[in-house]
Amino acid sequence: MSSSPCVRVRNARRLTALLALATACILGAPAAAQPAWPSRPITVVIGYPPGGSVDAVGRAVVETLGKKLGATVVVDNAGGAAGAIGVQKVVNAAPDGHTLIFGSSSEFVATRFLNPAQKYDAARDLTPVGYVGAIPLVLVASTQSGVTSLAQFVSVARQKPGQLSYGTSGIGSMLHFSGELVKKQAGLSITHVPYRGAGNIGSDLAGGAIEFAFLGPGAAKPFIDAGRIVPIAVTSAQRIALMPDVPALGEHPALKGYDLVAWYALMAPRGLAPDPQARLQRALRETLQDATVRQKLERIGVVVGRGDENLPQLMARDAVEYKRIVDFAGMRE
């Protein structure tokens, strides 16, 4: 005896409902299997020891970034090779959003032209999270050098070729690039003294172990305010608000057109999933809009960005400039 049309309709509806439920369960299973992000503390690697400008800017950002994410964020100072060791550590990390790199244009762009053995290319091997800001450097002199002005610096360096030294945070660092560009443009011969990081440069300079150095404004200012070192010039095209009485290097005829600043950014390993990337980008933009963070950064000389600048485009542009500096200064290792 055949079933009635009403029974067949009810059975068909039940079957359709069961199929829909099964499909939803199957499709929903992978999503449910994905762990919530972040599922553990986020580590932000900084490729320099504490005390330098990269570390100072990074730490000013990281604490508030964690609050915006509602997560624990810790800093891992992995210094060496002008920041490249820290970047390589993150390049090798899992792209799960729990390991990030805060660094500068030096290790993100410049060092690969300096060191042929460098294994990573940041443009290829990292995922941009966001641009943080830019900062000029300050050329400073030991009080024992007797140099107190930009004109005197150029004059004394010309009179004593090879007899003077300048310190930086390492070979291939932004500080190093700044010094070599000064030497090339002005025709000077000054010995480069690379440190493992910028932390000890100020005290060595104040003690007379080296005559000159390039430092971030934040790292230099306490020594300048204490009268232990002398500011000579800044590396940007114009003077900066933090040190309005200090000339730009380009104000000297031998250094006309000089303009070299470091920029900072937050990045992740290549292959970062879209959701963590979007949440990190949003949190970084909110962090850079925070009044307290902006004040901290501006106090150390940072021109704060929005967080949504086109990092790949900036990196491609700067790659041309840094290669040019390496080529004409003979900086390759």
C-alpha positions as CSV (number, residue, x, y, z in Angstrom):
1,M,0.0,0.0,0.0
2,S,1.6,3.3,-1.0
3,S,1.9,6.2,1.4
4,S,-0.2,9.3,1.0
5,P,1.1,12.5,-0.7
6,C,1.1,14.2,2.7
7,V,3.3,11.6,4.3
8,R,5.7,11.7,1.4
9,V,5.9,15.5,1.7
10,R,6.6,15.3,5.5
11,N,9.4,12.7,4.9
12,A,10.9,14.8,2.2
13,R,11.0,17.8,4.5
14,R,12.6,15.7,7.3
15,L,15.3,14.5,4.8
16,T,16.0,18.0,3.6
17,A,16.3,19.3,7.2
18,L,18.6,16.4,8.1
19,L,20.8,17.1,5.1
20,A,20.9,20.8,5.9
21,L,21.9,20.0,9.5
22,A,24.6,17.6,8.4
23,T,26.0,20.0,5.9
24,A,26.2,22.8,8.5
25,C,28.0,20.5,10.9
26,I,30.5,19.4,8.2
27,L,31.1,23.0,7.0
28,G,31.3,24.3,10.5
29,A,33.7,21.7,11.9
30,P,36.9,23.3,10.5
31,A,36.0,26.7,11.7
32,A,35.2,25.4,15.2
33,A,38.6,23.5,15.2
34,Q,40.5,26.8,14.7
35,P,41.8,28.0,18.0
36,A,41.0,31.6,19.1
37,W,43.6,34.2,18.4
38,P,45.6,35.1,20.3
39,S,45.7,31.8,22.2
40,R,48.9,32.7,24.1
41,P,51.1,35.8,24.7
42,I,52.3,37.6,21.6
43,T,56.1,38.1,21.3
44,V,57.4,41.2,19.6
45,V,61.0,40.7,18.6
46,I,63.3,43.8,18.5
47,G,66.6,43.1,16.8
48,Y,68.6,45.4,19.1
49,P,69.5,45.4,22.8
50,P,67.6,47.7,25.1
51,G,68.6,51.4,25.1
52,G,68.6,52.3,21.4
53,S,66.1,54.2,19.3
54,V,64.5,51.1,17.8
55,D,63.9,49.6,21.3
56,A,62.6,52.9,22.7
57,V,60.1,53.3,19.8
58,G,59.1,49.7,19.9
59,R,58.4,49.6,23.6
60,A,56.4,52.8,23.4
61,V,54.1,51.1,21.0
62,V,54.0,47.5,22.3
63,E,52.3,48.0,25.7
64,T,49.3,49.9,24.3
65,L,49.1,47.5,21.4
66,G,48.5,44.7,23.8
67,K,45.8,46.6,25.6
68,K,44.0,47.3,22.2
69,L,44.2,43.6,21.4
70,G,43.2,42.5,24.9
71,A,46.3,40.3,24.9
72,T,49.6,39.9,26.7
73,V,52.4,41.3,24.5
74,V,56.1,40.8,25.5
75,V,59.3,42.1,24.0
76,D,62.2,39.8,23.0
77,N,65.4,41.8,22.4
78,A,67.4,39.6,19.9
79,G,70.3,41.9,19.1
80,G,73.0,41.4,16.5
81,A,73.9,42.0,12.8
82,A,72.3,45.4,12.7
83,G,68.9,44.0,13.5
84,A,69.1,41.2,11.0
85,I,69.3,38.4,13.6
86,G,65.9,39.4,15.1
87,V,64.3,39.6,11.6
88,Q,65.6,36.1,10.7
89,K,64.1,34.8,13.9
90,V,60.7,36.0,13.0
91,V,61.0,34.9,9.3
92,N,61.6,31.4,10.7
93,A,58.6,31.5,13.1
94,A,55.2,30.1,12.5
95,P,52.8,32.6,10.8
96,D,50.2,32.2,13.5
97,G,50.2,35.9,14.7
98,H,52.0,35.1,17.9
99,T,55.5,36.2,16.8
100,L,56.0,39.7,15.3
101,I,59.0,41.9,14.5
102,F,59.3,45.6,15.3
103,G,62.2,47.0,13.3
104,S,63.5,49.8,11.2
105,S,64.2,50.5,7.5
106,S,67.7,49.3,8.1
107,E,67.0,45.6,8.7
108,F,63.8,45.6,6.6
109,V,65.5,47.1,3.5
110,A,69.1,48.2,3.7
111,T,71.1,45.3,5.2
112,R,70.4,42.8,2.3
113,F,72.5,45.1,0.0
114,L,75.3,45.2,2.5
115,N,75.5,41.6,3.4
116,P,75.3,39.0,0.6
117,A,75.0,36.2,3.2
118,Q,71.7,37.5,4.5
119,K,69.1,34.9,3.9
120,Y,65.9,36.9,4.1
121,D,64.3,39.6,1.9
122,A,61.7,41.4,4.1
123,A,59.6,42.4,1.2
124,R,59.2,38.7,0.3
125,D,59.4,36.9,3.6
126,L,57.4,39.1,5.9
127,T,53.7,40.3,6.1
128,P,53.3,44.0,6.8
129,V,51.2,44.9,9.8
130,G,51.8,48.7,9.7
131,Y,54.1,51.7,9.5
132,V,54.7,53.4,12.8
133,G,56.7,56.6,12.1
134,A,60.0,58.1,11.1
135,I,62.9,59.6,13.0
136,P,66.0,61.6,12.0
137,L,69.3,60.8,13.7
138,V,71.6,63.3,15.4
139,L,75.3,63.6,14.8
140,V,76.8,64.2,18.2
141,A,80.4,64.9,19.4
142,S,82.3,64.2,22.5
143,T,83.1,67.3,24.6
144,Q,86.7,66.1,24.5
145,S,86.8,66.4,20.7
146,G,86.5,70.2,20.9
147,V,84.0,70.2,18.1
148,T,80.9,72.3,18.8
149,S,79.5,73.1,15.3
150,L,78.7,71.5,11.9
151,A,81.3,73.7,10.2
152,Q,83.9,72.8,12.7
153,F,83.1,69.1,12.4
154,V,83.7,69.1,8.6
155,S,86.9,71.2,9.0
156,V,88.4,69.0,11.8
157,A,87.6,65.8,10.0
158,R,89.3,67.1,6.8
159,Q,92.4,68.1,8.8
160,K,92.6,64.7,10.5
161,P,91.8,62.1,7.9
162,G,91.5,58.6,9.4
163,Q,92.3,59.9,12.9
164,L,88.8,60.3,14.2
165,S,86.1,57.7,14.8
166,Y,82.3,57.6,15.0
167,G,80.2,55.0,16.7
168,T,77.0,53.3,15.5
169,S,74.7,50.4,16.6
170,G,76.3,48.1,14.1
171,I,77.4,47.5,10.5
172,G,74.5,48.1,8.2
173,S,72.5,49.9,10.8
174,M,70.8,53.2,9.9
175,L,73.4,54.9,12.0
176,H,76.1,53.4,9.9
177,F,74.4,54.4,6.6
178,S,74.1,58.0,7.9
179,G,77.8,58.1,8.7
180,E,78.9,56.7,5.4
181,L,76.7,59.0,3.4
182,V,78.3,62.0,5.3
183,K,81.8,60.7,4.6
184,K,81.0,60.2,0.9
185,Q,79.2,63.5,0.3
186,A,81.8,65.6,2.2
187,G,84.8,63.6,1.2
188,L,85.8,62.7,4.8
189,S,87.8,59.8,6.2
190,I,86.4,58.8,9.6
191,T,86.8,55.4,11.2
192,H,83.6,53.5,11.8
193,V,83.3,51.8,15.2
194,P,80.3,49.4,15.3
195,Y,78.7,48.5,18.6
196,R,76.3,45.6,19.2
197,G,73.6,48.1,19.9
198,A,73.2,51.8,20.7
199,G,73.0,51.4,24.5
200,N,76.7,52.0,25.3
201,I,77.5,54.6,22.6
202,G,76.4,57.6,24.6
203,S,78.5,56.7,27.6
204,D,81.5,55.9,25.5
205,L,81.1,59.1,23.6
206,A,80.8,61.1,26.8
207,G,83.9,59.4,28.1
208,G,85.9,60.2,25.0
209,A,86.4,56.7,23.8
210,I,85.1,57.8,20.4
211,E,84.8,61.3,19.0
212,F,81.5,61.2,17.2
213,A,78.4,59.2,16.9
214,F,75.0,59.0,15.2
215,L,72.1,58.5,17.7
216,G,68.4,58.7,17.8
217,P,67.2,62.0,19.4
218,G,65.7,60.2,22.4
219,A,68.9,58.4,23.1
220,A,71.0,61.5,22.6
221,K,69.0,64.1,24.5
222,P,69.7,63.1,28.1
223,F,73.5,63.3,27.4
224,I,73.0,66.6,25.6
225,D,70.9,68.0,28.4
226,A,73.5,67.0,30.9
227,G,76.3,68.7,28.9
228,R,78.1,65.4,28.3
229,I,77.9,65.4,24.5
230,V,77.4,68.1,21.9
231,P,74.7,68.0,19.2
232,I,76.2,68.9,15.8
233,A,73.4,68.3,13.2
234,V,70.4,66.2,12.3
235,T,70.1,63.9,9.3
236,S,66.7,65.1,8.1
237,A,66.3,67.7,5.3
238,Q,65.0,70.2,7.9
239,R,65.6,70.9,11.6
240,I,63.4,69.1,14.0
241,A,61.0,70.4,16.7
242,L,62.7,68.5,19.4
243,M,66.0,70.3,18.7
244,P,65.2,73.5,16.9
245,D,68.7,75.0,17.4
246,V,70.5,72.1,15.9
247,P,71.1,72.5,12.1
248,A,70.3,69.9,9.4
249,L,73.4,68.4,7.8
250,G,72.3,69.7,4.5
251,E,72.8,73.3,5.7
252,H,76.6,72.8,5.2
253,P,77.6,73.4,1.5
254,A,79.6,70.1,1.5
255,L,76.4,68.2,2.5
256,K,73.8,70.1,0.5
257,G,70.7,67.9,-0.2
258,Y,71.5,65.4,2.6
259,D,68.4,63.7,3.9
260,L,68.3,60.3,5.5
261,V,65.8,59.2,8.2
262,A,64.9,55.9,9.8
263,W,61.3,54.6,9.7
264,Y,59.8,52.0,11.9
265,A,57.2,49.3,11.3
266,L,55.6,46.2,12.7
267,M,55.6,43.0,10.6
268,A,54.8,39.3,10.9
269,P,56.0,36.1,9.2
270,R,54.9,35.5,5.6
271,G,51.6,33.7,5.4
272,L,49.9,35.4,8.3
273,A,46.1,34.6,8.2
274,P,43.8,37.5,7.2
275,D,42.0,37.7,10.6
276,P,45.0,38.1,12.8
277,Q,46.5,40.5,10.3
278,A,43.3,42.7,10.2
279,R,43.1,42.7,14.0
280,L,46.7,43.6,14.4
281,Q,46.4,46.4,11.8
282,R,43.3,47.8,13.5
283,A,45.0,47.7,17.0
284,L,48.1,49.4,15.6
285,R,46.1,52.2,14.1
286,E,44.3,52.7,17.4
287,T,47.6,52.6,19.3
288,L,49.1,55.4,17.1
289,Q,45.9,57.5,17.7
290,D,46.3,57.2,21.4
291,A,47.4,60.6,22.8
292,T,49.7,59.1,25.5
293,V,51.5,57.0,22.9
294,R,51.9,59.9,20.5
295,Q,53.3,62.1,23.2
296,K,55.9,59.4,24.1
297,L,56.9,59.0,20.5
298,E,57.1,62.7,19.8
299,R,59.2,63.2,22.9
300,I,61.9,61.0,21.4
301,G,61.7,62.7,18.0
302,V,59.3,60.4,16.1
303,V,57.1,61.8,13.4
304,V,54.2,59.5,14.0
305,G,52.4,57.8,11.1
306,R,48.8,56.6,10.7
307,G,49.5,52.9,10.6
308,D,48.0,52.4,7.2
309,E,50.8,53.7,4.9
310,N,51.8,51.6,1.9
311,L,54.7,49.7,3.4
312,P,55.6,47.6,0.2
313,Q,55.7,50.8,-1.8
314,L,57.9,52.5,0.8
315,M,60.3,49.5,0.9
316,A,60.6,49.4,-2.8
317,R,61.4,53.1,-3.0
318,D,64.0,53.0,-0.2
319,A,65.7,49.9,-1.7
320,V,66.8,52.0,-4.6
321,E,68.3,54.6,-2.3
322,Y,70.1,52.2,0.0
323,K,71.6,50.2,-2.9
324,R,73.0,53.5,-4.2
325,I,74.6,54.3,-0.8
326,V,76.1,50.9,-0.5
327,D,77.5,51.1,-4.1
328,F,79.1,54.5,-3.8
329,A,80.3,54.1,-0.2
330,G,81.7,50.5,-0.7
331,M,79.9,49.3,2.4
332,R,79.6,45.6,1.4
333,E,81.0,43.1,3.9
